[in-house]
């Protein structure tokens, strides 16, 4: 199973038309596990050649939440994000973000995410607590009109 997940127009991490965005593609590779392969250009660095920690946190946040997205219009928001930076995450190098759904009780769920280099070394990781958005809060929204869909590969 490798199913491409929807993206949006303006999301910083996955948005297709956000000029400052990362434009990452995410795939559900098995139930409760998602990933994204990417490389980040230098304009996302903090120190020279090293990805800024806030960018790393944003990717870990998005990746963990997407591991819980078993239905395209099932959304979770992050209540807690505990990030650990293990090794420098270099710009302009192949990277993989992996997210794992861990547990869900009612509307509260836990997930874990990590960023790995091409050797599989974990460079950064996060534990997340997320809350499922009540579908009634989205009932007046049409996700398709907001650009929430699976975009074709470039």
N, C-alpha and C positions, 0 to 999 in steps of 0.2 A: 504494500500500500504506500503510495506517495501521491498525495493529493494537494494541489496548490490551494492555499487559503486566500480568501478575499483580501483586498487592500482598499485604501480609500484615496481620496483626492489630496487631502491636506495633512494627514498624519505626519508628524516629524520623522517617524521611523519607516513607515511603509508607503506614505503618500506619493502618488505618481506625479502630481503637479506642484508639490511644494519645492520651490527653488532652492531652499536651504536643507531640504530633507535628505535622508539616507537612501530612500527608495529600495528598501530590502524586500525580497520575496520570501515568503514563509511557506513551508510544506508540512502537512501532517504526515509523518513517516510511519506512524503506527498509533493506535489509540492511546492518547495521553502523552505523545512525544512529537515535538515539532522541531524543525531546524531551518536554518538559513545560511547559505554560503555567501560570503561577501569579502570585499576588500575596501578599505576606507582611504580616500585621498587625504593629502596633507592639510587641506583646509579644515579638517576635524581634529588636528593635533592640539595638545596642550604644550608639553615640552617638544622640542624638535624630534620628529619621527615617532612620537608616542601619541596615541589617541587620547583625547581629553577624557578624564574620569566621568564627567557628566554624560558624555556620549556613550561610554561603556554602560553606565547605569541605565540609560534610556533603552539600549538594546536588550539588556538583561530583563528589564521590566516588560517590554513588549514580548519577548520570547517566552517568558514564564506564563504570562497571561494567555498567549496563543495555545499553549499546551492544553488548556482547559476548553478551548473553543471547538467542541465536538460537533456543534451546529453553527452554520455561518452567521446567524444572527443571535447568538448567545454571547453576551458581553460581560466581562468582569472588569472591575476597577481595582486598582491596587490600594490596599489599606496600609501595608507595611512592606518595605523593601530593605533587606539587609544584604549589602554588597560587600564582598571581600575581593580586593585586588591582589592577585597572587604574583603575577609577573607583568612586565610591560606589554601592552598591546600595541604593536607597531602598525603604523600607517602603511599603505601600499603593499600589503602582504595578505596572502589567502587566510581567511578566518572562517570559523563555523560557530554559529550560535545554536545551542540545543536547549530545549525546554522540556520539563517533565512535570506532568500533573501528579500530585502526590495523594491528596485526600480532599474530600468535600463532605461537610456536614451542614445540611440546609443550604443557605446561600453563601456560606463562608468556605473558601477553598484554600489549599496550600499548593505551591508549586516551587520548583527549583529550576534555575537556568545557569548556563555557563557559556563562556566564550573560549574556544580552543584554537590553537594554531594548527598548521597542516600536519604536525606530528601527533596531534591529539592531546598535547599538554594543555591543562586548564590554566588559562591566564587570568580569568576573573569569574566569579560565581556569585549567585544571589539566591536567597530564600525569600519567598513572597507569601504574603497573606492577601487574598483577594476576596472581594464581595461581588456576587452576581447582581447585575443590574436588573431590577424588577422590570419585566417586559411591558408593564403598563406605563412606565416612564418613557418608553420609546414608541408607544402606540400611535402618536401623531407624526412620527418620522418615517420616511420612506428611504431605507438604506440605499437602494439603487439610485435614487435621485441625488443622494449625497455622495455618490461615487463609490459606494461600498460594493465591490464585486471582484471577481477573479479577472485580472487583466492578462491579456496574452503576453507571452514572452517576447522580449525585444529581439 
